[in-house]
């Protein structure tokens, strides 16, 4: 969901850029056969209204999943195993998170100051950037970026939330720096190995919560 939402947030900003540029600087030109007549462009309220709504929707969907993940891992007593993600993963998500926030703030600044018609698009990007700052600060500051095991699922939360259920699980394998979960319906889910602070402890706990007669482990040291 995180990557999908980010892709749409970027795509929307790119799509409306030529319309915002034309209206903001009152420039007339043709785009794919559509005449954009600067401030006189008749569809400007509709285009930027839809864009602001779409940006808000994807931002809200992304935020809902992220905060639900934090809420779940914060309930440590519900986990058989729970630990903070590795230091290496923390450094990586800090970098990615800061870059993500910078781009969101650039979009926010550009569309907020460009025109009265684009200001709402910019404000929505600003709201999303603020949510990212708060989420990153709380996740790292309160050690809520964690990985945990229950009897039914693996839950891993950092900038995005992952829930990998054990029902129908047939194989767990490691390839390079990725942990793969393969299911009987041919579904394959994965997560980065660098989220795990101690692989030996994690794998020991994982083997205890899955059925050893039904789940095959591959690529791990015995």
C-alpha positions in Angstrom: 0.0 0.0 0.0 2.8 2.4 0.8 4.5 2.1 -2.6 1.1 2.2 -4.4 0.1 5.4 -2.5 3.4 7.0 -3.1 3.2 6.2 -6.8 -0.2 7.9 -7.1 0.8 10.9 -5.0 3.8 11.4 -7.4 1.7 10.7 -10.5 -1.0 13.2 -9.6 1.5 15.9 -8.9 3.1 15.4 -12.3 -0.3 15.2 -14.2 -1.5 18.5 -12.8 1.8 20.3 -13.1 1.3 21.7 -16.7 -2.2 22.9 -15.8 -0.9 24.6 -12.6 2.0 26.1 -14.5 -0.2 27.6 -17.2 -2.7 29.0 -14.7 -0.1 30.2 -12.2 1.9 32.1 -14.9 -1.1 32.8 -17.1 0.4 31.1 -20.2 -1.6 29.8 -23.1 -0.6 26.6 -24.8 -1.9 23.3 -26.1 -1.4 19.9 -24.4 -2.5 16.7 -26.2 -5.0 18.7 -28.1 -6.4 20.4 -25.0 -6.2 24.2 -25.1 -5.1 25.6 -21.8 -5.8 29.3 -21.8 -3.9 30.4 -18.6 -6.2 31.8 -16.0 -9.1 31.6 -18.4 -9.0 27.8 -18.5 -12.6 26.8 -17.8 -11.9 23.4 -16.1 -9.4 24.6 -13.6 -11.7 24.3 -10.5 -12.7 20.8 -11.5 -9.2 19.5 -12.2 -7.6 20.8 -9.1 -10.6 19.9 -7.0 -10.4 16.3 -8.2 -6.7 16.3 -7.7 -6.9 17.6 -4.1 -9.5 14.9 -3.3 -7.5 12.1 -4.9 -4.3 13.2 -3.0 -6.2 13.3 0.2 -7.8 9.9 -0.4 -4.4 8.1 -1.1 -2.8 9.9 1.8 -5.6 8.9 4.2 -5.5 5.3 3.1 -1.8 5.2 3.5 -1.9 6.9 7.0 -4.7 4.6 8.2 -2.7 1.4 7.5 0.5 2.9 9.0 -1.1 4.0 12.2 -3.1 0.8 12.7 0.3 -1.0 12.4 1.8 1.1 15.2 -1.2 0.6 17.4 -1.0 -3.2 16.9 2.8 -3.5 17.7 2.4 -1.2 20.7 0.4 -3.9 22.4 3.5 -6.0 23.2 1.7 -8.3 25.7 -0.3 -9.8 22.7 2.9 -11.1 21.1 4.8 -14.3 21.7 7.9 -12.6 20.4 8.4 -8.8 19.9 11.5 -6.8 19.3 12.6 -3.4 17.9 13.7 -3.5 14.2 17.5 -3.6 13.6 19.7 -0.5 13.7 20.5 -0.9 10.1 16.8 -0.8 9.2 16.3 2.3 11.3 19.0 4.1 9.5 17.5 3.1 6.1 13.9 4.1 6.9 15.1 7.4 8.4 16.8 8.2 5.1 13.8 7.1 3.0 11.4 8.9 5.3 13.3 12.2 5.2 13.5 12.0 1.4 9.8 11.3 1.2 9.0 14.2 3.4 11.2 16.6 1.4 9.4 15.7 -1.8 6.0 16.1 -0.2 7.0 19.5 1.2 8.3 20.6 -2.3 4.9 19.7 -3.8 3.2 21.4 -1.0 5.2 24.6 -1.3 4.9 24.7 -5.1 1.1 24.2 -5.4 0.3 26.3 -2.3 2.1 29.4 -3.7 1.4 28.9 -7.4 -2.2 30.0 -7.7 -5.4 30.4 -5.7 -6.8 27.4 -7.6 -4.0 25.1 -6.6 -3.7 26.1 -3.0 -5.9 23.2 -1.7 -3.7 20.7 -3.5 -0.7 22.1 -1.8 -2.4 22.1 1.6 -3.3 18.4 1.3 0.4 17.6 0.4 1.4 19.6 3.5 -1.0 17.6 5.7 0.4 14.4 4.4 4.0 15.6 4.9 3.1 16.5 8.5 1.6 13.1 9.1 4.9 11.5 7.8 7.0 13.6 10.2 4.8 12.7 13.2 4.8 9.0 12.3 8.5 8.8 11.8 9.2 10.7 15.0 6.9 8.5 17.1 8.0 5.3 15.4 11.7 5.9 16.0 11.4 7.9 19.2 9.2 5.5 21.1 10.6 2.3 19.5 7.3 1.4 17.9 9.0 0.3 14.6 8.9 -3.4 15.6 8.6 -7.0 14.4 6.5 -9.5 16.3 5.0 -13.0 16.3 1.6 -14.2 17.4 0.2 -17.7 17.0 -1.5 -16.6 13.8 0.8 -14.1 12.1 4.0 -12.2 11.7 3.6 -8.4 12.1 6.3 -6.0 11.0 6.0 -2.3 11.1 8.2 0.6 10.1 7.3 3.1 7.4 4.7 0.6 6.2 2.9 -2.3 7.9 3.2 -5.9 6.9 1.0 -8.8 8.3 2.0 -12.3 7.1 -0.5 -14.9 8.3 0.6 -18.5 9.0 -2.7 -20.1 7.7 -1.9 -22.0 4.5 1.8 -21.4 4.9 3.9 -24.1 3.2 7.5 -22.7 2.9 9.7 -20.1 4.5 12.9 -19.3 2.6 15.7 -16.7 2.6 17.3 -15.4 -0.5 19.9 -12.7 -0.2 18.3 -10.1 2.1 14.7 -11.1 1.7 12.5 -13.5 3.7 9.8 -15.2 1.6 6.6 -16.8 2.8 5.0 -19.2 0.2 1.4 -20.4 0.6 -0.6 -23.3 -0.7 -2.6 -21.1 -3.0 0.7 -20.0 -4.7 0.7 -16.7 -3.0 4.2 -15.4 -2.1 4.7 -12.6 0.4 8.0 -11.2 1.5 9.8 -8.8 3.9 13.3 -7.4 4.3 15.6 -9.5 6.4 17.2 -6.3 7.8 14.0 -5.7 9.8 15.0 -8.6 12.1 17.4 -7.6 14.9 18.6 -11.1 15.7 18.0 -13.7 13.0 18.8 -16.7 15.2 16.4 -15.7 18.0 13.7 -14.8 15.5 13.9 -18.1 13.5 13.8 -20.1 16.7 10.6 -18.3 17.8 9.1 -18.6 14.3 9.7 -22.4 14.2 7.8 -22.7 17.4 4.7 -21.0 16.2 4.3 -22.7 12.8 3.5 -26.3 12.2 6.9 -28.0 11.6 5.2 -30.9 9.8 3.6 -28.5 7.2 6.1 -25.7 6.8 9.5 -26.3 5.1 12.4 -23.9 5.9 15.0 -23.3 3.3 18.2 -21.2 3.2 18.8 -21.1 6.9 21.6 -22.5 8.9 20.7 -25.5 11.0 
